[in-house]
């Protein structure tokens, strides 16, 4: 029994090699950095300095904000699932969240490219 948070993670299984937990923590922090970068991108896209139609900037900003939210959610859920798997000797979690984030960003890239083309044609 431990006093560490979250109890439902740290009360299960055996204490793993610290290197595994620290690698999992670094991955969690990388997800947080990604979310912060996406948030900064959302703010940057919606500035007057970006020469796009307002609707393109708004949609791009909202997509980046959604991607930042997805990255934050993934940071916590993946850390928790990975830590529990390490402690219990179960298989590591799948790759669904990162694939979903990549798909959202891919759609955003195509959308902004279309917006840039529309502005250039006018």
SULQUI-V486862 format. One record per backbone hydrogen bond with DSSP energy under -1.0 kcal/mol. NH is the residue of the N-H (numbers start at 1). CO is the residue of the C=O. If there is no record, write none. Layout:
nh->NH co->CO
nh->NH co->CO
This chain:
nh->9 co->6
nh->10 co->6
nh->11 co->7
nh->14 co->87
nh->20 co->17
nh->21 co->17
nh->22 co->18
nh->23 co->19
nh->24 co->20
nh->25 co->21
nh->26 co->22
nh->27 co->23
nh->28 co->24
nh->29 co->25
nh->30 co->26
nh->31 co->27
nh->32 co->28
nh->33 co->29
nh->34 co->30
nh->35 co->31
nh->36 co->32
nh->37 co->33
nh->38 co->34
nh->39 co->35
nh->40 co->36
nh->41 co->37
nh->42 co->38
nh->43 co->39
nh->44 co->40
nh->45 co->41
nh->46 co->42
nh->47 co->44
nh->50 co->47
nh->52 co->50
nh->57 co->53
nh->58 co->54
nh->59 co->55
nh->60 co->56
nh->61 co->57
nh->62 co->58
nh->63 co->59
nh->64 co->60
nh->65 co->61
nh->66 co->62
nh->67 co->63
nh->68 co->64
nh->69 co->65
nh->70 co->66
nh->71 co->67
nh->72 co->68
nh->73 co->69
nh->74 co->70
nh->75 co->71
nh->76 co->72
nh->77 co->73
nh->78 co->74
nh->79 co->75
nh->80 co->76
nh->81 co->77
nh->82 co->78
nh->83 co->79
nh->84 co->80
nh->85 co->81
nh->86 co->82
nh->87 co->83
nh->88 co->84
nh->89 co->85
nh->90 co->85
nh->99 co->95
nh->100 co->96
nh->101 co->97
nh->102 co->98
nh->103 co->99
nh->104 co->100
nh->105 co->101
nh->106 co->102
nh->107 co->103
nh->108 co->104
nh->109 co->105
nh->110 co->106
nh->111 co->107
nh->112 co->108
nh->113 co->109
nh->114 co->110
nh->115 co->111
nh->116 co->112
nh->117 co->113
nh->118 co->114
nh->119 co->115
nh->120 co->116
nh->121 co->117
nh->122 co->118
